[in-house]
Amino acid sequence: MSAIPVAQPPASELMRQPIVAIDGPSGVGKSTLSKLLASELGFVNLDTGAMYRAVALAVARRGLDPDDAIALGRLADALAIEFVRNAGSERVLLDGEDVSAVIRTPEISLLTSRVSACPAVREALVRKQRELCARGGFVLEGRDIGTVVFPDAEVKFFLVAGAVERGRRRFLELQAKGVAVDLAQTVAEVEARDNNDSSRSHSPLCRAADAVEIDTTDRGIDQVLAEMLQIIHLRQLVTDSCQE
């Protein structure tokens, strides 16, 4: 298992590579598209949502009060969250433990919405994200990348899709992992998280004014990926060396 390369560019490389921000609610295809886009561009993919999920898992395991902002902030600061590649797949490590699967359960998803609303948690993780991506060459996906984490990102996308379709995608994803789920309940949970994320007072889910909105409801991943790549190349932000 090898760590995702985040080495800084050589000192001779003067041009900072761009940052691509992908925001949107759950179930729009952010995770899949960010990985594919990073691969196509030769960039590093950073799943910020997985970082918040990892904090939520740690909160649950420690039995902390999700409304205790001081405790949550200290925890987020202290946790070691890493991303590694293993046989072509990306894994999430929490203090050295592979938690890739357990952070995707419905319970952790709902708790993540509460934990991520804590300003102290967001501040701690935003600091980590900015440190990692300071030299560019990253694709980041989340809910406030283009508005809060990297408001100056060179390219911003905001993905949307109907709640029923997003719930269906989440339902199929969980089923494929062997999780016993109900379709109607899954759709309701997606809508509940939408409401929580959009109405929180700190860093709410919203589209940046300069983000390109793409509706993925009736479109395949390949179609959306092609549109995103076209937009990036039309802006002439990626050099040939980035894709070698």
Accessible surface in RSA format (square Angstrom, percent):
REM  Atomic radii and reference values for relative SASA: ProtOr
REM  Chains: A
REM  Algorithm: Lee & Richards
REM  Probe-radius: 1.40
REM  Slices: 20
REM RES _ NUM      All-atoms   Total-Side   Main-Chain    Non-polar    All polar
REM                ABS   REL    ABS   REL    ABS   REL    ABS   REL    ABS   REL
RES MET A   1   133.32  69.0  55.33  36.6  77.99 185.7  47.97  40.8  85.34 113.1
RES SER A   2    72.90  61.6  66.99  89.4   5.90  13.6  47.68 101.5  25.21  35.3
RES ALA A   3    75.51  69.4  54.75  84.5  20.76  47.2  54.75  77.1  20.76  55.0
RES ILE A   4     9.50   5.4   4.19   3.1   5.30  12.8   4.31   3.1   5.19  14.1
RES PRO A   5    83.65  61.0  72.25  65.9  11.40  41.4  81.47  67.3   2.18  13.5
RES VAL A   6    65.47  43.1  50.87  46.1  14.59  35.2  54.74  47.6  10.73  29.1
RES ALA A   7    95.43  87.7  60.64  93.6  34.80  79.2  71.90 101.2  23.53  62.3
RES GLN A   8   100.60  56.3  79.59  58.2  21.01  50.0  44.82  95.4  55.78  42.3
RES PRO A   9    37.43  27.3  24.27  22.1  13.16  47.9  30.83  25.5   6.60  41.0
RES PRO A  10    86.70  63.2  74.04  67.5  12.67  46.0  86.58  71.5   0.12   0.8
RES ALA A  11   100.53  92.4  69.80 107.7  30.74  69.9  76.95 108.4  23.58  62.5
RES SER A  12    98.24  83.0  68.21  91.0  30.04  69.2  57.52 122.5  40.72  57.1
RES GLU A  13    62.32  35.8  47.96  36.3  14.36  34.2  30.45  58.9  31.87  26.0
RES LEU A  14   166.24  92.6 133.71  95.7  32.53  81.8 136.02  95.5  30.22  81.3
RES MET A  15    95.22  49.3  83.65  55.4  11.57  27.5  55.19  46.9  40.03  53.0
RES ARG A  16   106.29  44.6  84.21  42.9  22.08  52.6  65.27  89.2  41.01  24.9
RES GLN A  17    23.74  13.3  23.28  17.0   0.45   1.1  14.66  31.2   9.08   6.9
RES PRO A  18     4.70   3.4   4.12   3.8   0.59   2.1   4.70   3.9   0.00   0.0
RES ILE A  19     0.32   0.2   0.32   0.2   0.00   0.0   0.32   0.2   0.00   0.0
RES VAL A  20     0.56   0.4   0.56   0.5   0.00   0.0   0.56   0.5   0.00   0.0
RES ALA A  21     0.24   0.2   0.17   0.3   0.06   0.1   0.17   0.2   0.06   0.2
RES ILE A  22     0.00   0.0   0.00   0.0   0.00   0.0   0.00   0.0   0.00   0.0
RES ASP A  23     6.56   4.6   6.56   6.5   0.00   0.0   1.02   2.4   5.55   5.5
RES GLY A  24     0.00   0.0   0.00   N/A   0.00   0.0   0.00   0.0   0.00   0.0
RES PRO A  25    14.25  10.4  13.12  12.0   1.13   4.1  14.25  11.8   0.00   0.0
RES SER A  26    21.52  18.2  18.98  25.3   2.54   5.8  19.88  42.3   1.64   2.3
RES GLY A  27    25.74  31.7   0.00   N/A  25.74  31.7  14.64  40.2  11.10  24.9
RES VAL A  28     0.78   0.5   0.00   0.0   0.78   1.9   0.00   0.0   0.78   2.1
RES GLY A  29    19.54  24.1   0.00   N/A  19.54  24.1  16.59  45.5   2.95   6.6
RES LYS A  30    14.01   6.8  11.85   7.3   2.16   5.1   3.82   3.4  10.19  10.8
RES SER A  31    41.18  34.8  38.59  51.5   2.59   6.0  25.22  53.7  15.96  22.4
RES THR A  32    65.50  46.6  61.55  62.4   3.96   9.4  29.60  39.8  35.90  54.3
RES LEU A  33     0.15   0.1   0.15   0.1   0.00   0.0   0.15   0.1   0.00   0.0
RES SER A  34     0.37   0.3   0.37   0.5   0.00   0.0   0.00   0.0   0.37   0.5
RES LYS A  35    89.80  43.8  83.71  51.4   6.09  14.5  38.19  34.4  51.61  55.0
RES LEU A  36    67.02  37.3  66.45  47.5   0.57   1.4  66.85  47.0   0.17   0.5
RES LEU A  37     0.00   0.0   0.00   0.0   0.00   0.0   0.00   0.0   0.00   0.0
RES ALA A  38     2.29   2.1   2.28   3.5   0.01   0.0   2.28   3.2   0.01   0.0
RES SER A  39    89.28  75.4  59.79  79.8  29.49  67.9  32.64  69.5  56.64  79.3
RES GLU A  40    90.85  52.2  76.28  57.7  14.57  34.7   9.35  18.1  81.50  66.5
RES LEU A  41     0.16   0.1   0.16   0.1   0.00   0.0   0.16   0.1   0.00   0.0
RES GLY A  42    52.19  64.4   0.00   N/A  52.19  64.4  22.41  61.5  29.79  66.7
RES PHE A  43    13.88   6.9   4.12   2.6   9.76  25.4   5.72   3.5   8.17  23.4
RES VAL A  44    21.74  14.3  21.74  19.7   0.00   0.0  21.74  18.9   0.00   0.0
RES ASN A  45     1.90   1.3   1.15   1.1   0.75   1.8   0.70   1.7   1.20   1.2
RES LEU A  46     5.31   3.0   5.31   3.8   0.00   0.0   5.31   3.7   0.00   0.0
RES ASP A  47     8.87   6.2   8.66   8.6   0.21   0.5   4.60  10.8   4.27   4.3
RES THR A  48     2.93   2.1   2.93   3.0   0.00   0.0   0.83   1.1   2.10   3.2
RES GLY A  49    14.81  18.3   0.00   N/A  14.81  18.3  14.65  40.2   0.15   0.3
RES ALA A  50     0.00   0.0   0.00   0.0   0.00   0.0   0.00   0.0   0.00   0.0
RES MET A  51     2.96   1.5   2.96   2.0   0.00   0.0   2.96   2.5   0.00   0.0
RES TYR A  52    13.26   6.2  13.26   7.5   0.00   0.0  13.06   9.8   0.20   0.2
RES ARG A  53    21.01   8.8  21.01  10.7   0.00   0.0   0.24   0.3  20.77  12.6
RES ALA A  54     0.00   0.0   0.00   0.0   0.00   0.0   0.00   0.0   0.00   0.0
RES VAL A  55     0.00   0.0   0.00   0.0   0.00   0.0   0.00   0.0   0.00   0.0
RES ALA A  56     0.00   0.0   0.00   0.0   0.00   0.0   0.00   0.0   0.00   0.0
RES LEU A  57     7.86   4.4   7.86   5.6   0.00   0.0   7.86   5.5   0.00   0.0
RES ALA A  58     0.02   0.0   0.00   0.0   0.02   0.1   0.02   0.0   0.00   0.0
RES VAL A  59     1.22   0.8   1.18   1.1   0.05   0.1   1.18   1.0   0.05   0.1
RES ALA A  60    51.80  47.6  24.93  38.5  26.87  61.1  33.51  47.2  18.29  48.4
RES ARG A  61   126.06  52.9  86.53  44.1  39.53  94.1  51.01  69.7  75.05  45.5
RES ARG A  62   124.94  52.5  94.62  48.2  30.31  72.2  42.36  57.9  82.57  50.0
RES GLY A  63    66.08  81.5   0.00   N/A  66.08  81.5  34.48  94.6  31.60  70.8
RES LEU A  64    54.92  30.6  44.03  31.5  10.88  27.4  45.97  32.3   8.95  24.1
RES ASP A  65    80.42  56.3  68.89  68.6  11.52  27.3  31.32  73.7  49.10  49.0
RES PRO A  66    28.94  21.1  24.16  22.0   4.78  17.4  24.16  19.9   4.78  29.7
RES ASP A  67   108.15  75.8  78.17  77.8  29.98  70.9  32.60  76.7  75.55  75.3
RES ASP A  68    60.87  42.6  53.67  53.4   7.20  17.0  14.14  33.3  46.73  46.6
RES ALA A  69    47.57  43.7  43.35  66.9   4.22   9.6  44.24  62.3   3.33   8.8
RES ILE A  70   117.38  66.8 109.94  81.9   7.44  17.9 116.01  83.5   1.37   3.7
RES ALA A  71    26.08  24.0  19.07  29.4   7.01  15.9  23.59  33.2   2.49   6.6
RES LEU A  72     0.05   0.0   0.05   0.0   0.00   0.0   0.05   0.0   0.00   0.0
RES GLY A  73     7.20   8.9   0.00   N/A   7.20   8.9   7.04  19.3   0.16   0.3
RES ARG A  74   174.23  73.2 165.55  84.4   8.68  20.7  61.49  84.0 112.74  68.3
RES LEU A  75    16.40   9.1  11.90   8.5   4.50  11.3  16.30  11.4   0.10   0.3
RES ALA A  76     0.00   0.0   0.00   0.0   0.00   0.0   0.00   0.0   0.00   0.0
RES ASP A  77    77.25  54.1  61.07  60.8  16.17  38.2  20.70  48.7  56.55  56.4
RES ALA A  78    84.06  77.3  48.23  74.4  35.83  81.5  58.67  82.6  25.39  67.3
RES LEU A  79     6.99   3.9   2.83   2.0   4.15  10.4   3.22   2.3   3.77  10.1
RES ALA A  80    49.56  45.6  42.05  64.9   7.50  17.1  49.56  69.8   0.00   0.0
RES ILE A  81    24.06  13.7   0.24   0.2  23.82  57.4   0.24   0.2  23.82  64.6
RES GLU A  82    81.93  47.0  78.20  59.2   3.73   8.9  28.75  55.6  53.18  43.4
RES PHE A  83    21.91  11.0  12.41   7.7   9.51  24.7  12.41   7.5   9.51  27.2
RES VAL A  84     8.63   5.7   8.63   7.8   0.00   0.0   8.63   7.5   0.00   0.0
RES ARG A  85    80.08  33.6  77.32  39.4   2.76   6.6  32.37  44.2  47.71  28.9
RES ASN A  86    60.55  41.8  57.66  55.7   2.89   7.0   1.92   4.6  58.63  56.7
RES ALA A  87   110.22 101.3  54.34  83.9  55.88 127.1  76.05 107.1  34.17  90.5
RES GLY A  88    75.00  92.5   0.00   N/A  75.00  92.5  36.22  99.4  38.77  86.8
RES SER A  89    50.78  42.9  45.07  60.1   5.72  13.2  41.36  88.1   9.42  13.2
RES GLU A  90    34.60  19.9  18.13  13.7  16.46  39.2   9.92  19.2  24.68  20.2
RES ARG A  91    71.24  29.9  71.24  36.3   0.00   0.0   3.76   5.1  67.48  40.9
RES VAL A  92     9.86   6.5   9.86   8.9   0.00   0.0   9.86   8.6   0.00   0.0
RES LEU A  93    20.76  11.6  20.76  14.9   0.00   0.0  20.76  14.6   0.00   0.0
RES LEU A  94     8.64   4.8   6.85   4.9   1.79   4.5   6.85   4.8   1.79   4.8
RES ASP A  95    81.53  57.1  50.10  49.9  31.43  74.3  34.30  80.7  47.23  47.1
RES GLY A  96    55.02  67.8   0.00   N/A  55.02  67.8  27.34  75.0  27.68  62.0
RES GLU A  97    80.37  46.1  73.70  55.8   6.67  15.9  42.19  81.6  38.18  31.2
RES ASP A  98    62.02  43.4  38.18  38.0  23.85  56.4  24.67  58.1  37.35  37.2
RES VAL A  99     1.04   0.7   0.00   0.0   1.04   2.5   1.04   0.9   0.00   0.0
RES SER A 100    15.25  12.9  10.19  13.6   5.05  11.6  10.77  22.9   4.48   6.3
RES ALA A 101    72.05  66.2  60.69  93.7  11.37  25.9  64.74  91.2   7.31  19.4
RES VAL A 102    56.06  36.9  51.18  46.3   4.88  11.8  55.19  48.0   0.87   2.4
RES ILE A 103     0.00   0.0   0.00   0.0   0.00   0.0   0.00   0.0   0.00   0.0
RES ARG A 104    47.84  20.1  47.09  24.0   0.75   1.8   8.04  11.0  39.80  24.1
RES THR A 105    37.48  26.7  36.80  37.3   0.68   1.6  34.86  46.8   2.62   4.0
RES PRO A 106    18.25  13.3  15.76  14.4   2.48   9.0  18.06  14.9   0.19   1.2
RES GLU A 107   123.68  71.0 114.37  86.5   9.31  22.2  67.67 130.9  56.01  45.7
RES ILE A 108    13.21   7.5  13.21   9.8   0.00   0.0  13.21   9.5   0.00   0.0
RES SER A 109    13.24  11.2  13.24  17.7   0.00   0.0  13.24  28.2   0.00   0.0
RES LEU A 110    67.57  37.6  64.81  46.4   2.75   6.9  65.24  45.8   2.33   6.3
RES LEU A 111    28.90  16.1  26.17  18.7   2.73   6.9  28.55  20.1   0.35   0.9
RES THR A 112     0.88   0.6   0.88   0.9   0.00   0.0   0.88   1.2   0.00   0.0
RES SER A 113     2.22   1.9   0.00   0.0   2.22   5.1   0.00   0.0   2.22   3.1
RES ARG A 114   115.69  48.6 104.11  53.1  11.58  27.6  45.80  62.6  69.89  42.4
RES VAL A 115     0.00   0.0   0.00   0.0   0.00   0.0   0.00   0.0   0.00   0.0
RES SER A 116     3.85   3.3   3.85   5.1   0.00   0.0   3.52   7.5   0.33   0.5
RES ALA A 117    33.62  30.9  24.96  38.5   8.66  19.7  25.43  35.8   8.19  21.7
RES CYS A 118    11.30   8.6   5.58   6.2   5.73  13.5  10.75  27.2   0.55   0.6
RES PRO A 119    56.36  41.1  56.36  51.4   0.00   0.0  56.36  46.5   0.00   0.0
RES ALA A 120    33.75  31.0  26.97  41.6   6.78  15.4  29.33  41.3   4.42  11.7
RES VAL A 121     0.00   0.0   0.00   0.0   0.00   0.0   0.00   0.0   0.00   0.0
RES ARG A 122     6.02   2.5   5.98   3.0   0.04   0.1   1.23   1.7   4.79   2.9
RES GLU A 123    89.45  51.4  84.56  64.0   4.89  11.6  30.59  59.2  58.86  48.1
RES ALA A 124     1.13   1.0   0.36   0.6   0.77   1.7   0.36   0.5   0.77   2.0
RES LEU A 125     0.00   0.0   0.00   0.0   0.00   0.0   0.00   0.0   0.00   0.0
RES VAL A 126    10.65   7.0  10.65   9.6   0.00   0.0  10.65   9.3   0.00   0.0
RES ARG A 127   116.83  49.1 113.97  58.1   2.86   6.8  61.84  84.5  54.99  33.3
RES LYS A 128    53.10  25.9  51.18  31.4   1.92   4.6  27.24  24.5  25.86  27.5
RES GLN A 129     0.49   0.3   0.49   0.4   0.00   0.0   0.00   0.0   0.49   0.4
RES ARG A 130   105.61  44.3 102.20  52.1   3.41   8.1  37.08  50.7  68.53  41.5
RES GLU A 131   126.84  72.8 109.39  82.8  17.44  41.5  50.53  97.7  76.31  62.3
RES LEU A 132    61.63  34.3  53.44  38.2   8.18  20.6  57.20  40.2   4.42  11.9
RES CYS A 133     0.00   0.0   0.00   0.0   0.00   0.0   0.00   0.0   0.00   0.0
RES ALA A 134    59.86  55.0  39.45  60.9  20.42  46.4  45.56  64.2  14.30  37.9
RES ARG A 135   103.46  43.4 100.93  51.5   2.53   6.0  30.99  42.4  72.47  43.9
RES GLY A 136     9.74  12.0   0.00   N/A   9.74  12.0   0.00   0.0   9.74  21.8
RES GLY A 137    10.51  13.0   0.00   N/A  10.51  13.0   7.05  19.3   3.46   7.7
RES PHE A 138    11.70   5.9  11.70   7.2   0.00   0.0  11.70   7.1   0.00   0.0
RES VAL A 139     0.00   0.0   0.00   0.0   0.00   0.0   0.00   0.0   0.00   0.0
RES LEU A 140     0.00   0.0   0.00   0.0   0.00   0.0   0.00   0.0   0.00   0.0
RES GLU A 141     5.20   3.0   5.20   3.9   0.00   0.0   0.00   0.0   5.20   4.2
RES GLY A 142     2.37   2.9   0.00   N/A   2.37   2.9   2.37   6.5   0.00   0.0
RES ARG A 143    25.78  10.8  22.27  11.4   3.51   8.3   8.77  12.0  17.00  10.3
RES ASP A 144     2.73   1.9   2.72   2.7   0.01   0.0   0.01   0.0   2.72   2.7
RES ILE A 145     0.70   0.4   0.70   0.5   0.00   0.0   0.70   0.5   0.00   0.0
RES GLY A 146     1.08   1.3   0.00   N/A   1.08   1.3   0.23   0.6   0.84   1.9
RES THR A 147    41.95  29.8  18.47  18.7  23.48  55.9  22.26  29.9  19.68  29.8
RES VAL A 148    49.38  32.5  43.72  39.6   5.66  13.6  47.09  40.9   2.29   6.2
RES VAL A 149     2.10   1.4   0.66   0.6   1.44   3.5   0.66   0.6   1.44   3.9
RES PHE A 150    25.97  13.0  24.59  15.2   1.39   3.6  25.97  15.7   0.00   0.0
RES PRO A 151    64.76  47.2  55.90  51.0   8.86  32.2  55.90  46.2   8.86  55.1
RES ASP A 152   132.05  92.5 109.88 109.4  22.17  52.4  42.42  99.8  89.62  89.4
RES ALA A 153    10.72   9.9   0.00   0.0  10.72  24.4   1.77   2.5   8.96  23.7
RES GLU A 154    63.18  36.3  43.07  32.6  20.11  47.9  30.04  58.1  33.14  27.1
RES VAL A 155     0.47   0.3   0.12   0.1   0.35   0.8   0.47   0.4   0.00   0.0
RES LYS A 156    12.40   6.1  11.56   7.1   0.84   2.0   3.65   3.3   8.75   9.3
RES PHE A 157     1.01   0.5   0.00   0.0   1.01   2.6   0.00   0.0   1.01   2.9
RES PHE A 158    18.89   9.5  18.89  11.7   0.00   0.0  18.89  11.5   0.00   0.0
RES LEU A 159     0.00   0.0   0.00   0.0   0.00   0.0   0.00   0.0   0.00   0.0
RES VAL A 160    33.21  21.9  33.21  30.1   0.00   0.0  33.21  28.9   0.00   0.0
RES ALA A 161    13.24  12.2   0.00   0.0  13.24  30.1   2.99   4.2  10.25  27.1
RES GLY A 162    36.44  44.9   0.00   N/A  36.44  44.9  34.02  93.4   2.42   5.4
RES ALA A 163    28.28  26.0  20.14  31.1   8.15  18.5  20.14  28.4   8.15  21.6
RES VAL A 164   106.64  70.2 105.74  95.7   0.90   2.2 105.74  91.9   0.90   2.5
RES GLU A 165    33.56  19.3  30.51  23.1   3.04   7.2   9.55  18.5  24.01  19.6
RES ARG A 166    11.75   4.9  11.75   6.0   0.00   0.0   0.00   0.0  11.75   7.1
RES GLY A 167     0.00   0.0   0.00   N/A   0.00   0.0   0.00   0.0   0.00   0.0
RES ARG A 168   103.01  43.3 103.01  52.5   0.00   0.0  44.76  61.2  58.25  35.3
RES ARG A 169    59.32  24.9  52.81  26.9   6.51  15.5  37.52  51.3  21.79  13.2
RES ARG A 170    31.92  13.4  30.26  15.4   1.66   3.9  18.57  25.4  13.35   8.1
RES PHE A 171    31.54  15.8  31.54  19.5   0.00   0.0  31.54  19.1   0.00   0.0
RES LEU A 172    83.78  46.7  79.06  56.6   4.72  11.9  79.27  55.7   4.51  12.1
RES GLU A 173    71.30  40.9  62.41  47.2   8.89  21.2  33.00  63.8  38.31  31.3
RES LEU A 174     2.36   1.3   2.36   1.7   0.00   0.0   2.36   1.7   0.00   0.0
RES GLN A 175    92.74  51.9  76.38  55.8  16.36  39.0  17.92  38.1  74.82  56.7
RES ALA A 176    92.97  85.5  47.88  73.9  45.08 102.6  60.72  85.5  32.25  85.4
RES LYS A 177   105.76  51.6  70.18  43.1  35.58  84.7  69.15  62.2  36.61  39.0
RES GLY A 178    69.59  85.8   0.00   N/A  69.59  85.8  36.65 100.6  32.94  73.8
RES VAL A 179    48.51  31.9  40.59  36.7   7.92  19.1  45.22  39.3   3.29   8.9
RES ALA A 180   107.09  98.5  69.16 106.7  37.93  86.3  80.68 113.6  26.41  70.0
RES VAL A 181    36.47  24.0   6.89   6.2  29.58  71.3  15.22  13.2  21.26  57.7
RES ASP A 182    77.53  54.3  71.16  70.8   6.37  15.1  26.87  63.2  50.66  50.5
RES LEU A 183    79.53  44.3  76.95  55.1   2.58   6.5  76.95  54.0   2.58   6.9
RES ALA A 184    74.34  68.4  60.28  93.0  14.07  32.0  67.32  94.8   7.03  18.6
RES GLN A 185   104.70  58.5  98.31  71.9   6.39  15.2  32.35  68.9  72.35  54.9
RES THR A 186     4.09   2.9   3.85   3.9   0.24   0.6   1.52   2.0   2.57   3.9
RES VAL A 187    21.57  14.2  21.57  19.5   0.00   0.0  21.57  18.7   0.00   0.0
RES ALA A 188    53.78  49.5  47.53  73.4   6.25  14.2  49.04  69.1   4.74  12.6
RES GLU A 189    35.97  20.7  33.34  25.2   2.63   6.3  19.32  37.4  16.64  13.6
RES VAL A 190     8.58   5.6   6.17   5.6   2.41   5.8   8.42   7.3   0.16   0.4
RES GLU A 191    84.64  48.6  78.34  59.3   6.30  15.0  25.38  49.1  59.25  48.4
RES ALA A 192    46.16  42.4  36.67  56.6   9.49  21.6  45.34  63.8   0.82   2.2
RES ARG A 193    15.96   6.7  15.96   8.1   0.00   0.0   6.76   9.2   9.21   5.6
RES ASP A 194    27.82  19.5  27.23  27.1   0.58   1.4  19.92  46.9   7.90   7.9
RES ASN A 195    97.79  67.4  90.60  87.6   7.19  17.3  24.67  59.4  73.13  70.7
RES ASN A 196    61.43  42.4  55.34  53.5   6.09  14.7  12.72  30.6  48.71  47.1
RES ASP A 197     1.29   0.9   1.29   1.3   0.00   0.0   0.00   0.0   1.29   1.3
RES SER A 198    59.64  50.4  41.09  54.8  18.55  42.7  28.22  60.1  31.43  44.0
RES SER A 199    79.30  67.0  46.54  62.1  32.76  75.5  42.64  90.8  36.65  51.4
RES ARG A 200    20.13   8.5   6.10   3.1  14.03  33.4  15.33  20.9   4.80   2.9
RES SER A 201   120.32 101.7  79.26 105.8  41.06  94.6  57.79 123.1  62.52  87.6
RES HIS A 202    52.62  28.8  49.05  34.1   3.58   9.2  37.90  39.1  14.73  17.1
RES SER A 203    12.29  10.4   2.76   3.7   9.52  21.9   2.81   6.0   9.48  13.3
RES PRO A 204    45.76  33.4  44.86  40.9   0.91   3.3  44.86  37.0   0.91   5.6
RES LEU A 205    17.49   9.7   9.13   6.5   8.36  21.0   9.13   6.4   8.36  22.5
RES CYS A 206    60.78  46.0  54.56  60.9   6.21  14.6  34.14  86.5  26.63  28.7
RES ARG A 207   109.45  46.0  85.85  43.8  23.60  56.2  12.49  17.1  96.96  58.8
RES ALA A 208    10.60   9.7   4.67   7.2   5.93  13.5   8.75  12.3   1.85   4.9
RES ALA A 209   105.23  96.8  67.66 104.4  37.57  85.5  75.74 106.7  29.49  78.1
RES ASP A 210    87.95  61.6  69.03  68.7  18.92  44.7  47.10 110.9  40.85  40.7
RES ALA A 211    10.30   9.5   2.35   3.6   7.94  18.1   2.54   3.6   7.76  20.6
RES VAL A 212    38.76  25.5  34.40  31.1   4.35  10.5  38.76  33.7   0.00   0.0
RES GLU A 213    94.85  54.5  68.57  51.9  26.28  62.6  17.60  34.0  77.25  63.1
RES ILE A 214     4.18   2.4   0.82   0.6   3.36   8.1   4.18   3.0   0.00   0.0
RES ASP A 215    77.26  54.1  68.64  68.3   8.63  20.4  29.99  70.6  47.28  47.1
RES THR A 216     4.28   3.0   4.28   4.3   0.00   0.0   4.28   5.7   0.00   0.0
RES THR A 217    38.99  27.7  31.40  31.8   7.58  18.1  28.97  38.9  10.02  15.1
RES ASP A 218   136.25  95.4  99.88  99.4  36.38  86.0  41.93  98.7  94.33  94.1
RES ARG A 219    85.51  35.9  70.02  35.7  15.49  36.9  31.52  43.1  53.99  32.7
RES GLY A 220    39.53  48.8   0.00   N/A  39.53  48.8  34.87  95.7   4.66  10.4
RES ILE A 221    63.62  36.2  57.93  43.2   5.69  13.7  58.14  41.9   5.48  14.9
RES ASP A 222   112.72  79.0 105.98 105.5   6.74  15.9  36.19  85.2  76.53  76.3
RES GLN A 223   103.73  58.0  95.31  69.7   8.42  20.0  37.28  79.4  66.45  50.4
RES VAL A 224     0.82   0.5   0.82   0.7   0.00   0.0   0.82   0.7   0.00   0.0
RES LEU A 225    17.76   9.9  17.76  12.7   0.00   0.0  17.76  12.5   0.00   0.0
RES ALA A 226    59.45  54.7  50.05  77.2   9.40  21.4  54.82  77.2   4.64  12.3
RES GLU A 227    51.44  29.5  47.13  35.7   4.31  10.3  21.09  40.8  30.35  24.8
RES MET A 228     0.00   0.0   0.00   0.0   0.00   0.0   0.00   0.0   0.00   0.0
RES LEU A 229    28.61  15.9  28.61  20.5   0.00   0.0  28.61  20.1   0.00   0.0
RES GLN A 230   109.78  61.4 102.30  74.8   7.48  17.8  26.32  56.0  83.46  63.3
RES ILE A 231    27.87  15.9  26.84  20.0   1.03   2.5  27.71  20.0   0.16   0.4
RES ILE A 232     0.12   0.1   0.12   0.1   0.00   0.0   0.12   0.1   0.00   0.0
RES HIS A 233    75.55  41.3  64.56  44.9  10.99  28.1  45.50  46.9  30.05  35.0
RES LEU A 234   132.86  74.0 108.22  77.4  24.64  61.9 111.34  78.2  21.52  57.9
RES ARG A 235   101.20  42.5  78.02  39.8  23.18  55.2  39.89  54.5  61.30  37.2
RES GLN A 236   160.05  89.5 129.01  94.3  31.04  73.9  36.72  78.2 123.33  93.5
RES LEU A 237    49.79  27.7  41.55  29.7   8.24  20.7  45.17  31.7   4.62  12.4
RES VAL A 238    18.43  12.1   0.09   0.1  18.33  44.2   0.62   0.5  17.80  48.3
RES THR A 239    50.40  35.8  43.31  43.9   7.09  16.9  49.92  67.0   0.48   0.7
RES ASP A 240   117.98  82.6 110.08 109.6   7.90  18.7  32.86  77.3  85.12  84.9
RES SER A 241    73.99  62.5  56.32  75.2  17.67  40.7  41.01  87.3  32.98  46.2
RES CYS A 242    14.56  11.0   1.38   1.5  13.18  31.0   9.78  24.8   4.78   5.2
RES GLN A 243    76.71  42.9  47.38  34.6  29.33  69.8  15.21  32.4  61.50  46.6
RES GLU A 244   176.79 101.5 107.21  81.1  69.58 165.7  78.10 151.1  98.69  80.6
END  Absolute sums over single chains surface
CHAIN  1 A    11292.4       8768.4       2524.0       6339.6       4952.7
END  Absolute sums over all chains
TOTAL         11292.4       8768.4       2524.0       6339.6       4952.7
